[in-house]
Each structure stands twice: as C-alpha cells, then as structure tokens.
Amino acid sequence: MQSSDSELTAVSPIDGRYRQKTEKLASWFSESGLMRLRLQIEIEYVIALLPVIGKKDVLNDETVKKLRNLYTSFTLEDAKWIKTKENEIKHDVKSIEYFIQEKVKDSDPSLIQLIHFGLTSEDVNVPAYASALSEGNKVVITPALNELVKEMKQFVSKSKGMVMLARTHGQPAVPTTMGKEMKNFLVRIEKFLSSISGYTFDAKMTGAVGNYNALVAAYPDIDWIKFTDTFISSLGLHPNHYTTQILPYDVWLEYFSKLKLLNNVLIGFCQDMWRYISDEYIVQIPKEGEVGSSTMPQKINPIDFENAEGNLAIANALFELYERKLSISRLQRDLSDSTVKRTFGMSLAHSLLAYQNIVAGLKKVAPNKEKMSDELRSHWEVVAEGIQTTLRAEGIPDAYEKLKNLTRGKKITEEIMHKFIDQLDVSPQTKKKLSSLSPETYLGISEKLT
C-alpha cells in the first residue's frame, strides 16, 4: 500500500506512520471531527430550545433539515471556512456560531439571534468531547478489545492442556498449563472490558459559572434543569448540574483510569509473552517476505508484543496526565485544560495500536508443547512441594526439611526422587501416592480452572 504525503510529513506518528491503523478515531478527535461535533451540539440545542422559549414558529421542517444538514454533510471545505474565521477572531467556538449564521442568513432573522443563546463555550465543548469519547469508545475501542479477547480465547483453547514449568522469582517453581496462565490474563481483560463497554460520559450546559445565570435572566420561569436533563440525555450522555464553567471531569477520568489499568494488565501480558517466546515455550511463525533483523537473517523478533508494550506506555502516560491535570481547575474557569483535552485522540490511538499489535502477535505464534515437556522432565525438583505437603498431611515430622535437604539448589532426576520416596518410612499406599507425582501430572486443578 502506497504511503500518502501526509503520512510521511506528519510530526505525530498517529497522523503519519500509523494513520491507516488509527484513522477511524479521526471522525471524532481530529480538528474537523471536533468542529462537526460542536456544530451538532449548537444546532440540536437551538432546535430543542426554540419551542421551550415560545419561538417554535421560527423553525419549519425545511429550516430544521437545512440546519441538520450542516453537520450530517459536513465537509473539509466547511472546516476550512471555520478555521479561517477562527484565525481571524481568535476563538474556535465563536467561529462555529458564525458559520451557522452564515449558512442560515436567509432564514428568519430571529434564528440568527438565538444560535448559541445563553451558552458559554464549555456548554458546547463538553458535550462535544463527551460525545467523541462515547462514540470512540463504542465504535473503535470496544470492538478492538473484543477482537483481542476473541484471539486470546483461541490461544487459551489451543494451550489449555499443555503443561509447562511455572516460574516464581524467575526460577523453576511448580507445573502449570500454558492455557491457565493465558486465562489469568483473559479474565482480567474481560472484567475491564465489561466496565468499559457502554460507558456513559457526563456533560454540562450550566452556563458561565455553573448557575444558568444568562438563561434564567432571559427566561426566569423556565425549568432549565429539566430542559438540560432532557437535551443532554438525548445525546446519550448523563447531565451534571453541579459545575463551575468547567465540568468536573471525574467521570471521564474514571474511564481513563479503567483504560490505564487495563493497559497495565496488557503490558504484563506482553512482557510474559516476550519471555515465553525467549524461552521457546511459544514459537513464532515465519511470514513470507518479512525481515526480523537487518544483519541476522535467522531472526524472528516479537515485534508486535514489543510495539504494543511501547504504545501502552505512551497511552498510560497521557492517562496519568489527565488524572493529574483535569481533576483540578482554578476557581470557576481556566483554559489550561483546553490543550490537554485535544490529546484525547492520541491516548486512545496509542491504546488502539497496542490492541491491534497484540492481536497481530497472537495470530503469529503457537505454543511449543515439545519444548515445555522437555524442560519439565529436567526439573523433577518441582514436585518437592507436593511431596512435602503430603508427608505433612500424614504426620511425618520434618517433612519440609527432608525435601529441602534433598532438592535446594540441586538438579533432581526422576531416579533420585523415586529413590528418596522408596527410603521413606511411610505406608505403601503413601509411597504409591507420592510416586504418582511427576512434573507432568502435578497440576492441581489448572485444567479445570482453564
């Protein structure tokens, strides 16, 4: 696939190198995407407002259709007009208002005066960003995570009965199954996905300092709380009436926090996959035409899991910034949150890239049953835990010490272990039970759990 000029000249890798993989998010988080959402909020607000303030006659079906067409058929040329106006007046939201006025200047003059009526910029920005987060989560992030879960389930199914040596402190411990270790991650991921899927974001339209001052001054008899409840809910968002000019971003931050925690789980997964590949418990499947190293032709690198780990780290750095920055605002308003909110698409894009990387990586690997079995058979000391625990259950004194003296820091073979068991002063039934333990069978209920 041929690269576009913008992919080669963009400063951000999101809009350059990775554009084709993340461009779905541009519908909401690009500059034109944000303009379109602001436009939608302004237009739907005035359509909802006019009947409430007794000016329904200003609107007719043709005017409503014309208004809605401004955002449903929003073009790059429209975005350029708005950007030119912004450069002229130095205000991004006001330029949206002027754009609407320009487009409906031949309509009822009363309509012109009622666009952006009683609103402050954040009454438009907040529902726009909340809508972007909601749609981005529903259309892009959740499906990507569902695909990741699907691929992991297939790997769990393929490896559920494959016994392998577990490691604690990086050292040989006791046996487990590859499927069980993958299921550990899968359960955690599914838990976060459940809380992220369908997440509801809150929004505000409470005026310049959060008290509906302008609206109440103009129309004191209208129930503005009820109006904004109805309007914000119609956008698929949850209304918050207790604000300054700034929405308390706590609900948004909770979403970012969930993604950050999920991403941390996935960092752990990528690091474990890297180690399993390094230990040859998992083999990588060569793909025709791909190169692993510029100098070592034999190499196949776990690049998908490495790239995922890096992208997850970038995303989480931004999520942590949001937690620190957006939970605080000076008095009733400061603008330091504005530039931070514009990076929402970046944090989601780096998360998305990671989820795609992990899916790609899982499609190119397979568990190596033979390697896992070979290593297990060379570590008979790992059944020492089961033997000493069984002896303690039988009331044998110093059981732990006996096994410690036999195994600690030593390489134990099947012959050595069975010779030790034969010399124990226990019943034949106990000896039979102990002799049945092996690195391949000392599994607890790992397969059942998987």
N, C-alpha and C positions, 0 to 999 in steps of 0.2 A: 504494500500500500504506500503510495507516494505521500510524502510529507508536504503540508502547506507551508507557506512563508511564515505565517503566524506561529506555527509550531516551532520553527527554527529561530525566530527572533524574540519570542516572549521572554520576559525576565523570570516569571514564575513557571516552574515545571508543570504546574497544574494546567496552565493555559498554553503550555508549549509541549514538552515531551509527552505528557500524559493526557493531553486534551481529548483524544479519542476514547479514552477509558473513563473520563470523568465528565464529559460534556453534558450528560443528562442533568447534572446539577445546575448547569448554566441557565436553565429555564427559570430558575428562581433566584440564584445567587450571583449572577452576572449583573453588571450595571443596568443593562436593558431589562433584565428579568426583574430587578428591584423596581425600576421605573414602571413596568407593566403592573406589578402588584400594587404599588402606590396609586396608580391610575384606577385600578379596580376598586380599591378602598374608597377613594374620593367619589367615584361615580355611584357605587352602590349605596354609599352614605347619603348622597343628595337625593337619590331615588326613594330611599326609605324615609328621609327627613321631610320632604315636601308635604305628604299627606298629614303628617303629625302636626305641622305648624299651620295647617289650613291653606296650603298652596298647591293642592293636588292639580288644579287646573293649569298650572304651569307646564305640566307634563302631559304628553299624549303618547300613544303607542309608538308613533314614528320617532318622537324625540327620545324615548327610552331605548328604542332599538339603535338609534344613532349613537347615543351615549355608550351603551354596552359594546358596540362595535369598535369603539376606540381602544378597548383593552383586549377584546377577543381577536381582533385583527391587527394587533399592534405590530409595527414594522420597524426595521432598523432605521429607516428614514425618520420615523416618528421619534425614535430615541435620539437621533442626531439633532432634531429640532429642539428637543427638551435640553440636551446637553449644551447647545449653543445659547439657549436662553439662560441656563444656569451660569455659564461663563460670563454672561452679560450682567446678571443681577446678583450673582454670588449666593444663590440659595437654591438647593436642589428640590425641596418640596414645593416652594412657591412656583418654580418653573413648571411643575406638573399642573398646578392650578391654572397658570396662564395658557398652557397647552390646551386644556379642556375649553377654556373661554374662547380661544381662537377657533376651535373646531365647531363650537355651537354658537358663534356670534350672530348667526342669522336666526336663532331661535328667540323665544320670549326673553326680553331683556331682564326680566325678574330672575330667570335661571342663572344668568351670569353672576348676579349678586349673591346667589345662595350656594355657589360652589365653595367648598372649604369653610362653610358657615359655622362659626363657633368653635372651630378646631385649632389646635396647635399642631406643630409639625409631628410631635411624637404621637398624636392621635391617628396619624396616617402611617408613620414609620413602624410603630409597634405592631399593629395588625398585619402590616405588610411582611415584616420579618417573621412574625409568628406563623403566618400562612406559608412562608417559604420553608420554615423548619418543619411544619406539619406535612406539607406536600413532599419535601425532600425525603423526610423520614418514611412516608408511606410508599412513595413511588420508586425510590432508589435504595435507601439504606436497608429497610426491612427486607425487600426481595433479595438483596445481595447477601444478607445474613442467612436468609432461608436457603439460598443456594449453598452457602458454606456448611450449614447444618446437614443438608442433604448429602453432600460429598463426604462429610465426616461419618455419617451413619453408614455409608457404604464401606468406608475403611474399617469401622468398628466391626461390621458384619464379616468382612473378609478375614479379620485377625482375631476374632473372639476366642478361638480355641488354640491360638498359637502361644505356647508357653515361652516365657523369656525370663532372664535374670533381672530382678529389680535391683536398684542401687539406692542406698541411703548414704549421705555424705560422699556420693560418688563411688562408693565401694560396694562390692558384691554383697547383697542382703539376702532376700529370700525370693522364691519364684513368684511370678505373676503372669498375666497374659497381656499381650500387646493390645488386644481388644479392650480389656478392663482399663488400661492406662489411658487409652483414647476416650473411653466412655466417661472417665473422670472429667475430662475437659468438655466433652459434649454436654453433659448435664449442666455444667456451669454456664455454658454459652446459651443453652436453651432457656435457662432461667432469666438471663438478661434480655434475651430476645422477646420473651413473653412480656416483660415490663416495658420494653421499648416499642413494640408493635402497637399501633393505635394510640400512641402517647398524645395527650391533649395539652396544647400550649395555651397560656393565658394571654390576654391583651387588655388594653385600656383605651378609653376615649373620654377622659375625665377633665380635659382642659389644661390650661397653662400651669396650674399648681395643684391640680387634682380635685378641685371643688365644683366643677361645672360652672364657673363664675359667669362666663360670657353667655352661655345658653340660658342660664337662669335669669340673667339680666334682661335678655331679649324676650323670653317666654317663661315667666315665673310659674305659670300654672301647669306646665307640662311635667310629667314624671320622667325625668331624664335618666334615672337609674333603670327604670323599666325599659325605656327606649334603647339604651345602650346594651342592656342584657339581651334584648331580642336581636339587635343588629349584630353584635359580636358573636352570639351563638349561631346566627345564620351563616357565619363564615367558618363554622366548625371549630371555633375557639372558645375559651372559657373567660368570661368577663371578670376583671378585678377592679373594684371601685376604690380600694384603699391605696392610693398612689400619690406621689408628688407629680410634677410634669413627667417624671420618669416612672415607668413601670418597675416595681421590684422584680428583678429577673430571677427570683428564686426557683420558680417552676421550670424556666428554661435551663437554669444551672443544674437542676436535678437531672434533667435529660442528659446534659453534657457529662455529668458525673457518672451516670449509668454507662454511657458510651466509653468513658475513660476507664472504668473498672472492667468492662468487657474487653477493651483493648489490652489492658494489663494481663488478663487471662490469656488472650491470644498471643501476647509477647512470650509468656511462659510456654505456650504450646509450640510456637515457632522455635524457641530455644531447645526444647526437648526433641523436636523433630530433627533439628540440626545435629544434636548429639546422637540420636538413633541412626541417622544417615552416616555420621562419622564412624560409629561402631559397627556399621554394616548390618544392623538389625533391620534397617529399611534400605532397600536398593532403589536407585534412580533409574528410570527407563530412558535410554538414549532416544533423542528425537532427531530424525534425519535433517542435516543441514545446520544444526545448532553447534556453537563453539563454546567450550567450557573455559578454556584458558588460552591466552594469546601465545603462550610458549609451551605448555604441556598438553599435547594433543589428546591424552587419555582422560583428561579431567571432565567430570560432570559435576558442576557445583550446585549446591542447594540454594540457588539464587532467589527463587520465588519466596522461600521462607525468610531469607536474609532481607530481601526488599520489603516484605511485609513487616518485619520487625522494625526496620527503619521508619517506614511510613506510620506505623502505630505510635512510635516515639514522637514524631513530629505532631501528629494529631493530638496526642495527650499533652504535649507542651502548650498547645493552644487552649485545650480544655482547662488546663490548670490556670492559664492566664485569665480565662473567663471567670473562673471561680474567685480569683483574687480581685479582679477589676470590676466586674459587673455586679458584685454584691454590695458595692459602695457607690454613693453619689453625693456630691457636695450640696447640702441644703436642698432646694427644690429643683435644681437643674444645673448640670454642667455638661459640656459636649465631649468630654474625654471618652465616653462610651461609644460615640458615633463611629470612629475609625475602627474600633475593636469589633463592632458588630459586622463590619464589612468583611471580616475574615471568616465568618461562619462557614461559608462555602469551602474555604481552604481546609478547615479542620475535618469537615465531612468528606471532602475529596480525598484527603490522605487516608482517612479511615476506609473509604470505599476501595481505594487502590490496594490496601492491605488485605481486605476481604477477598478481592479478586486474585491477588497473589497467592493466598492460601489455597483457594480453590484450584488454581492452576498447578500449584505444587502437589496437591493431593492427587491430581489426575496423572502425575508423572512418577509416582512412587508405588512400591509394593512391599509388604512385609517379607523378610527373608527368614523363613521358618528354619531352614537348614543351619544358618549361622547362629540363630538363637538357641537351637538344640545343642549344637556343638559346644557352645560356651557354657550352657547349663551343665552338661555332662562333665565338664572340667572343674566344677565347683561343688563338690559334694558337701563341703563345709556348710552350705546354706541350709541344710536340713537340721543343723545342730539346734536351732531354736525349737523345732518341733519335738526333737528327741528329749531335750532337757525339760520341756514343759510337760511331756507325757510322763517322764520319770518323776517329776514333782507331784503330778496328779496321783501317781502310785505310792507316794510317800517315801521315795528314795532320797536319803539325805545327800546334801552337797551335789545335787544333780547339775546345777549351773556350773559349779567349779569343775566338775569332771569334764564337761563339754568344753569349757574354756581352756583347760589344760591341753585337751586334745587338738583343738582347732585354731586357737587365736594366733594369727599371723602365719598360719601354715596352709599348704596346699593339700587338701584331703581328697583321696580317691574313694571309689566305691568299696574297694577291698579293705582299706584302712577303716572306714566307717562300719562295715559289717563285722570286721574282726573285733572292734570296740563293743559292738552290740552283743556279740557272742560271749564276751567275757563278763558281761553284766550279771549281777546276782538278782535276776528277776524271773518271773514265771515264763514258761514257754509261750503263753498267749501274749504277754507283753513284748517278748522278743519278736514274735511274729508281727505284731502291730508296728514295732519300730523298724523292722526290716522292710516293711511295705513302703516306708517313706523313701522318696527319691526326689531329685531336683525336678523331674517331670511331673510328679504326682502331688507334691506338697504345695497345693494351690488354694487351700481354703475353699471359699465359695466364689472365686473370681469369675468363673464362667456363668454362674447363676446371676451375679451382680451385673454382668455384661448383658 
